[in-house]
Amino acid sequence: MKLKPQHIQPVIMATIMSFLMTAVITLINLGLRPDFLALWARAFAIAWPLAVMAAYIALPIAARLTQRILAALAR
């Protein structure tokens, strides 16, 4: 199977978003503790696969909604 952008983009997007979100939320909830990196890494390990699945589901929905919004605005 030849990989296409639509196969890779959701993984990259989910990785960046889960990386940033888990880091910020862990920092807000727990502060900068000595075990922060371990706690953040655990949160990231849980969030990342879920974010990848959500990205594959959300991207086509978001694309369709975007087209509908743009079509409605163009009228």
Beta strands, then each sheet from edge to edge (+ up, - down):
end
